[in-house]
């Protein structure tokens, strides 16, 4: 069956439930799309496919679109890829799905209606299939994201503790103890991240190569690599910029609105790490320092110049990994 003739299924993923809608009649209204709820486990997935088969839809003719909701949707995607590889499954951008649901003007907002709108979005837009990165990249991503959450919470507690007027009070001593315990756990987690990548020769080789760039440390390299996934030539420079949210987006309407801002899509953690790394790299890499100065001379804001340096750093890292070359300031 041709791609344009496939039947699209929309899934709203919750902790314990899958709200599933099957758009077998694209000419009908969104509210009239067939819908059913299932348990969110592998048996629930099988029950869902059996339900789809009652409409005469085979697995190879079925396409699934679901919203990216973190671990729940990722686990569901893994179930499909491991047990039903013939099915086309897409994890959609939450922001785009939200806007499409709003454009349907359904009035109420329920899991049932959301799944119907998601199914219709698949029928209309026919998004590309989602491929999860290798398991080791997902495990590394889980560790670096946990580390970032731990650092953020620890810094927040340190600020709260320092703001207390009496550092000898019971509350202050409690916070000090909690921060001390978190710092010890943070050290253990960072050691485990290092041991993990060293056990993976391919990943360790990439991390060491990335660390040859000034401003990039082991944890930073692991974070960038885990958020981007395996580097591949099929992912162009523009795709890298778009994924990190460093791609400029122009907004223009008549004569009253004319601005260019970053898209800020993709991983917030990736942009955060690139920003921190660029603070050091801009002082150590002449080409980045020159780029930063040129943009400031044009009257742009310092943050605009910083984001341009972040993007250039990302593209340099891409070139280093794909060409298997260490950093060389002569060629940047």
C-alpha positions as CSV (number, residue, x, y, z in Angstrom):
1,X,0.0,0.0,0.0
2,X,1.4,3.4,-1.0
3,X,2.4,5.8,1.8
4,X,-0.5,8.2,1.0
5,X,-3.0,5.3,1.4
6,X,-1.9,4.1,4.8
7,X,-4.3,4.3,7.7
8,X,-3.2,6.6,10.5
9,X,-3.7,5.9,14.2
10,X,-3.4,8.6,16.9
11,X,-2.3,7.7,20.4
12,X,-2.5,10.0,23.5
13,X,-0.1,8.4,26.0
14,X,-0.7,8.5,29.7
15,X,1.0,6.7,32.6
16,X,-1.4,3.8,32.7
17,X,-3.6,4.3,29.6
18,X,-3.4,4.6,25.8
19,X,-6.2,6.6,24.2
20,X,-6.2,5.3,20.6
21,X,-8.1,6.7,17.6
22,X,-8.1,5.1,14.1
23,X,-8.8,7.4,11.1
24,X,-10.3,4.9,8.7
25,X,-12.5,7.5,7.1
26,X,-10.5,10.7,6.4
27,X,-13.6,12.4,5.0
28,X,-15.5,12.2,8.3
29,X,-15.3,14.8,11.1
30,X,-12.6,14.6,13.8
31,X,-15.2,13.8,16.5
32,X,-16.5,10.9,14.4
33,X,-13.1,9.0,14.3
34,X,-13.2,5.5,15.9
35,X,-11.7,5.6,19.4
36,X,-10.9,3.1,22.2
37,X,-8.8,3.1,25.4
38,X,-6.2,0.4,26.2
39,X,-3.9,-0.4,29.1
40,X,-0.3,1.0,28.6
41,X,1.6,-2.3,28.5
42,X,2.7,-4.7,25.8
43,X,-0.6,-6.7,26.1
44,X,-2.5,-3.5,25.7
45,X,-0.5,-2.8,22.5
46,X,-1.5,-6.2,21.2
47,X,-5.1,-5.6,22.1
48,X,-4.9,-2.3,20.2
49,X,-3.6,-4.0,17.1
50,X,-6.4,-6.6,17.3
51,X,-8.9,-3.7,17.6
52,X,-7.4,-2.1,14.5
53,X,-7.6,-5.4,12.6
54,X,-11.4,-5.4,13.1
55,X,-11.5,-2.4,10.7
56,X,-9.5,-4.5,8.1
57,X,-6.2,-2.7,8.8
58,X,-3.1,-4.9,8.6
59,X,0.0,-4.1,10.5
60,X,2.0,-3.2,7.4
61,X,-0.7,-0.8,6.4
62,X,-0.9,1.0,9.8
63,X,0.9,4.2,10.7
64,X,1.0,5.5,14.3
65,X,1.5,9.1,15.5
66,X,1.9,9.8,19.2
67,X,3.0,12.9,21.2
68,X,6.5,12.8,22.6
69,X,5.8,12.7,26.4
70,X,9.2,11.6,27.7
71,X,9.7,8.1,29.1
72,X,6.1,6.8,28.5
73,X,6.1,7.5,24.8
74,X,9.7,6.4,24.4
75,X,8.9,3.0,26.1
76,X,5.9,2.6,23.8
77,X,8.0,3.3,20.8
78,X,10.5,0.7,21.9
79,X,7.7,-1.9,22.3
80,X,6.6,-1.2,18.7
81,X,10.1,-1.3,17.2
82,X,11.1,-4.5,19.1
83,X,7.9,-6.5,18.6
84,X,6.2,-4.9,15.5
85,X,8.9,-3.6,13.2
86,X,6.6,-3.4,10.2
87,X,4.5,-0.6,11.8
88,X,5.4,3.0,10.9
89,X,5.6,4.8,14.3
90,X,6.2,8.5,14.7
91,X,6.8,10.5,17.9
92,X,5.5,14.0,17.0
93,X,6.7,17.3,18.3
94,X,4.4,18.3,21.3
95,X,4.2,21.9,20.2
96,X,3.1,21.1,16.7
97,X,0.6,18.5,17.9
98,X,-0.8,21.1,20.4
99,X,-1.2,23.7,17.6
100,X,-2.9,21.2,15.3
101,X,-5.4,20.1,18.1
102,X,-6.2,23.8,18.7
103,X,-6.8,24.3,15.0
104,X,-9.4,21.5,15.0
105,X,-11.6,23.7,17.3
106,X,-12.9,20.8,19.3
107,X,-13.9,22.9,22.3
108,X,-13.3,20.4,25.1
109,X,-9.8,19.0,25.8
110,X,-9.8,15.3,26.7
111,X,-7.5,12.3,26.0
112,X,-10.2,10.9,23.7
113,X,-10.5,14.1,21.6
114,X,-6.7,14.5,21.6
115,X,-6.2,11.0,20.2
116,X,-8.8,11.7,17.4
117,X,-7.0,15.0,16.5
118,X,-3.6,13.3,16.5
119,X,-4.9,10.6,14.1
120,X,-6.2,13.3,11.8
121,X,-2.9,15.1,12.0
122,X,-1.2,11.9,10.8
123,X,-3.6,11.6,7.9
124,X,-3.1,15.2,6.8
125,X,0.7,15.6,7.4
126,X,2.0,12.1,7.1
127,X,5.1,12.6,9.3
128,X,8.3,10.6,8.9
129,X,9.1,7.5,10.9
130,X,10.9,8.0,14.2
131,X,14.1,5.9,14.9
132,X,15.4,5.6,18.4
133,X,19.1,5.9,18.9
134,X,21.1,2.8,20.1
135,X,20.4,1.7,23.7
136,X,23.8,2.9,25.0
137,X,23.0,6.4,23.8
138,X,19.7,6.3,25.7
139,X,21.4,5.1,28.8
140,X,24.0,7.8,28.6
141,X,21.2,10.4,28.0
142,X,19.4,9.2,31.1
143,X,22.5,9.6,33.3
144,X,23.5,13.1,32.0
145,X,19.9,14.4,32.4
146,X,19.8,13.0,35.9
147,X,23.1,14.8,36.6
148,X,21.7,18.1,35.3
149,X,18.6,17.8,37.5
150,X,20.8,16.9,40.5
151,X,23.1,19.9,39.9
152,X,20.1,22.3,39.5
153,X,18.4,21.1,42.7
154,X,21.7,21.2,44.6
155,X,22.4,24.8,43.5
156,X,18.9,25.8,44.5
157,X,19.3,24.4,48.0
158,X,22.7,26.1,48.4
159,X,21.1,29.5,47.6
160,X,18.3,28.8,50.0
161,X,20.8,27.8,52.7
162,X,23.0,30.9,52.2
163,X,20.0,33.2,52.4
164,X,19.2,32.0,56.0
165,X,20.2,34.6,58.6
166,X,21.2,31.9,61.1
167,X,23.6,29.4,59.6
168,X,23.6,27.4,62.9
169,X,19.9,26.9,63.0
170,X,18.4,23.4,62.6
171,X,16.9,24.2,59.2
172,X,20.2,25.6,57.9
173,X,22.1,22.5,59.2
174,X,19.6,20.3,57.5
175,X,20.0,21.9,54.2
176,X,23.8,21.8,54.5
177,X,23.6,18.1,55.2
178,X,21.3,17.5,52.2
179,X,23.6,19.5,49.9
180,X,26.6,17.5,51.2
181,X,24.8,14.2,50.5
182,X,23.8,15.4,47.0
183,X,27.4,16.4,46.2
184,X,28.6,12.9,47.1
185,X,25.9,11.3,44.9
186,X,26.8,13.7,42.1
187,X,30.4,12.6,42.3
188,X,29.4,9.0,42.1
189,X,27.1,9.7,39.1
190,X,29.9,11.6,37.2
191,X,32.3,8.7,37.9
192,X,29.7,6.2,36.6
193,X,29.2,8.3,33.4
194,X,33.0,8.3,32.8
195,X,33.2,4.5,33.4
196,X,30.2,3.9,31.2
197,X,31.6,5.7,28.1
198,X,35.0,4.1,28.7
199,X,33.4,0.7,28.4
200,X,32.0,1.7,24.9
201,X,35.1,2.0,22.6
202,X,33.2,3.8,19.8
203,X,31.5,6.4,22.1
204,X,34.8,6.9,24.1
205,X,36.7,7.6,20.9
206,X,34.2,10.3,19.9
207,X,34.2,11.8,23.4
208,X,38.0,12.0,23.5
209,X,38.0,13.6,20.0
210,X,35.4,16.2,21.1
211,X,37.4,17.0,24.2
212,X,40.3,18.3,22.0
213,X,38.2,21.4,21.4
214,X,38.9,24.1,24.1
215,X,35.9,24.5,26.4
216,X,34.6,20.9,26.0
217,X,35.1,18.5,28.9
218,X,34.1,14.9,29.3
219,X,30.7,15.6,30.9
220,X,30.0,18.3,28.3
221,X,31.0,15.9,25.4
222,X,28.8,13.1,26.9
223,X,25.9,15.5,27.2
224,X,26.2,16.8,23.6
225,X,26.6,13.3,22.2
226,X,23.7,11.8,24.2
227,X,21.3,14.6,23.2
228,X,22.3,14.5,19.5
229,X,22.6,10.7,19.1
230,X,25.0,9.1,16.7
231,X,26.6,11.6,14.2
232,X,25.7,10.8,10.6
233,X,26.5,12.5,7.3
234,X,22.7,12.4,6.5
235,X,22.1,14.9,9.2
236,X,23.1,18.1,7.5
237,X,24.5,21.3,9.1
238,X,21.0,22.9,8.8
239,X,19.4,19.9,10.5
240,X,21.9,20.1,13.4
241,X,21.1,23.8,13.9
242,X,17.4,23.2,13.7
243,X,17.5,20.3,16.2
244,X,19.4,22.4,18.8
245,X,17.0,25.4,18.4
246,X,19.8,27.6,17.2
247,X,18.3,28.2,13.9
248,X,16.9,31.8,13.3
249,X,13.2,32.1,12.7
250,X,11.9,35.2,10.9
251,X,8.5,36.8,11.8
252,X,7.1,39.4,9.5
253,X,3.6,40.9,9.2
254,X,3.0,44.1,7.3
255,X,5.2,46.9,8.6
256,X,4.5,46.5,12.4
257,X,6.2,43.1,12.9
258,X,9.6,42.3,11.6
259,X,11.9,40.3,13.9
260,X,14.3,37.4,13.8
261,X,14.6,35.1,16.9
262,X,15.9,31.6,17.7
263,X,13.5,28.8,17.2
264,X,14.4,27.3,20.6
265,X,13.1,23.9,19.6
266,X,14.9,20.7,20.6
267,X,16.9,20.0,23.7
268,X,17.1,22.8,26.3
269,X,19.9,20.9,28.0
270,X,21.9,20.8,24.8
271,X,21.7,24.6,24.4
272,X,22.6,25.1,28.1
273,X,25.8,23.0,27.8
274,X,26.8,24.7,24.5
275,X,26.3,28.1,26.1
276,X,28.6,27.2,29.1
277,X,31.2,25.7,26.8
278,X,31.2,28.7,24.5
279,X,32.1,31.0,27.4
280,X,35.5,29.4,27.6
281,X,35.9,28.5,23.9
282,X,35.4,32.1,22.8
283,X,38.4,33.1,24.8
284,X,40.6,30.3,23.6
285,X,39.6,29.9,19.9
286,X,40.6,33.0,17.7
287,X,37.9,32.3,15.1
288,X,35.1,32.2,17.7
289,X,36.5,35.4,19.3
290,X,36.6,37.1,15.9
291,X,33.0,36.0,15.1
292,X,31.8,37.3,18.5
293,X,33.5,40.7,18.0
294,X,32.1,41.1,14.4
295,X,28.6,40.5,15.5
296,X,28.9,43.0,18.4
297,X,30.3,45.6,16.0
298,X,27.1,45.2,13.9
299,X,25.1,46.4,16.9
300,X,23.7,43.0,17.8
301,X,23.1,42.0,21.4
302,X,25.8,39.9,23.2
303,X,23.5,37.0,23.5
304,X,23.0,37.0,19.7
305,X,26.7,36.8,19.3
306,X,27.0,34.1,21.9
307,X,24.4,32.0,20.1
308,X,26.2,32.4,16.8
309,X,29.4,31.0,18.6
310,X,27.4,28.1,20.0
311,X,26.2,27.2,16.5
312,X,29.7,27.4,15.1
313,X,31.0,25.2,17.9
314,X,28.3,22.6,17.2
315,X,29.2,22.5,13.5
316,X,32.9,22.3,14.2
317,X,32.2,19.3,16.5
318,X,30.1,17.7,13.8
319,X,33.0,18.1,11.3
320,X,35.5,16.7,13.8
321,X,33.5,13.6,14.5
322,X,32.5,12.8,10.9
323,X,36.0,13.4,9.5
324,X,37.6,11.7,12.5
325,X,40.0,14.6,13.2
326,X,40.9,16.3,16.4
327,X,40.5,20.0,16.9
328,X,42.8,22.2,14.9
329,X,42.5,26.0,15.1
330,X,44.0,26.3,11.6
331,X,40.9,24.9,10.0
332,X,38.1,26.6,11.8
